Amino acid sequence: MRLTILGSGSPEAYARRASSGYLLEAGDDVILFDCGGGVFDNLVRTGRKPSDVTHLFFTHLHSDHMMDYARLVHAAWDEGGAPLRVFGPPPIARITEQYFGAEGVLSHDLRARTRFLPSQEVWKARGGTLPRPWPAPEVTEIRPGFVFEGDGWRLTSCEVPHAQPHLVCMGFRVDRDGASFVYSGDAGACDALTSICTGADLLLHWCYRLDGEQAHPAMIPDPGSERDRAYGGGCRGEALGADAFPRAHGRRWHPRQGLGRLGHGILRSG
């Protein structure tokens, strides 16, 4: 498996950082975890086309984890790509309908692109046929405990504490050919995350505060600092047997600005 960090920032605007988005290549499948603002552009910078993404999994539905969702779906559709398979907690189905449905916020655009004669002629010149259907991502609403069997890879999930009860928040693990990857989303410490991290090769984890910085009383459970994440394994300071990669969900003044740039890593068994 190969991991590309497309964005590791927060909702704050910053020139060198995109919000959350992580691309995992597993065999012929191209799996995107979250799709925050700026992730789409960084995906294109890797040389990938929007239509190359086969699966999209949302950990939760904060804006900085899904702001580029509609852009990705629309661009893949405009390339004539296969419908994107989308998995996320409720209400991702309703959100998708509100983007691309008959009365959705993009309905005026889609009517013009599919019904306006010059647009139809351009579409046919690009190899398309009429009538041109609207974007129709294949959306599956999921909850913690969801399991997905891919082509040679397996995804498992758990609930993680973050923004409950307002949002369903999940962490994911992917296993393929003896290699394993865990993405915690925006997670505080919890036993369920500790469990799915056991034996993992890579843990990609939320890291919000700096070493020596006191946690705000409202941040319970505390997501921890960089050192907690890198050396404590990411959950309650316990050794998880995973190589912890501190995910900087940090603010603009975070000293590790390099984490906001594109990064690559290859996960191998053994």
ZIJO-V544641 format. One line per field, one symbol per residue. ss: DSSP state (a for helix, b for strand, c for the rest). A space follows every 50 residues. Layout:
ss->???
This chain:
ss->cbbbbbbcccccccccccccbbbbbbccbbbbbcccccaaaaaaacccca aaccbbbcccccaaacccaaaaaaaaaaccccccbbbbcccaaaaaaaaa ccccccaaaaaaaaacaaaaaaaaaccccccccccccbbbbccccccbbc cccbbbbbbccccccccccbbbbbbbccbbbbbcccccccaaaaaaaccc cbbbbbbcbcccccccccccccccbaaaaaaaccbccbccccbbbbbbcc ccccccaaaaccbbbbcccc
